[in-house]
Amino acid sequence: MVTDTISILKQSHQRSWSKVKAIIKELEFHIFPPNLDFRAADEANSDEDRVGGINSASGKMKDAAQKSFKTSKNTVEETAKSAAEVVGGTMHKTAGKVKEDLSDKDESEAEL
């Protein structure tokens, strides 16, 4: 650590106050390294983070897949309902037109 500090002093061509700041920052990083674990403290230390646990990567992926499946299932069910309504309405209209055509044909034959 001392040799690193000395090398910083030799390489630095800044004013003396800037050199002091640089040395203090370097020492601070050696004493208090940055925390690279950005998870919450309770999440990082919980027992559920083990493989297959609720907060593990595989557990989160499983939960996301289940939510996606439920959403897809609901979408398919709603689409099937609306398609059934459309087909039912079309069948009733077609049946009405066929009846009208048959009744018109019977009337035209009766007139002859």
Sequence and secondary structure as in RCSB ss.txt:
>XXXX:A:sequence
MVTDTISILKQSHQRSWSKVKAIIKELEFHIFPPNLDFRAADEANSDEDRVGGINSASGKMKDAAQKSFKTSKNT
VEETAKSAAEVVGGTMHKTAGKVKEDLSDKDESEAEL
>XXXX:A:secstr
 HHHHHHHHHH  S HHHHHHHHHHHHHHHHS      S HHHHH GGGSTTSTTSHHHHHHHHHHHHHHHHHHH
HHHHHHHHHHHHHHHHHHHHHHHHHHHHHHHHHHHH 
